[in-house]
Amino acid sequence: MQALRLLALDEQDLGIVSAHVQDGVLKVGDIEWLPGEKRLILPMNRFVWEKKRGWFAIEHERRRAVLSFDRVLSVTSAAIDRTQADDVLSLLAIRFLPSDAPAGTIELDFAAGATMRLGVECIEARLADIGGAWRAGSMPRHD
């Protein structure tokens, strides 16, 4: 399977990226905010939802990937303790809340009520597999 590379420049594109990173897991200490470059970087282990599956027991897969956002003006978070670098976050969804088009807020929703909000000039997100794929013990399930 080829490495996934996606670029999001509008709300519809961002929805596609969101679907591919659903249930991605990352450590708090790996999140990198570069205000001088207006960039937020989130290295993660993403669940490979796009891998074709059959009827019976299938091998599920995770891959090492990087999700990055450019043109970011501000980053705020709730229920994320940046001093706990080893805490693991599970990404559930990404959405865009427009304000003064094309500007707005990109919201990243994590399990257990944790969130990050990115004030952005416009939507510019990238998702890229960077290598390292392994068998996942199970497929994530949600209530």
Order of alpha helices (4+ residues) and beta strands (2+ residues): beta-alpha-beta-beta-beta-beta-beta-beta-beta-beta-beta
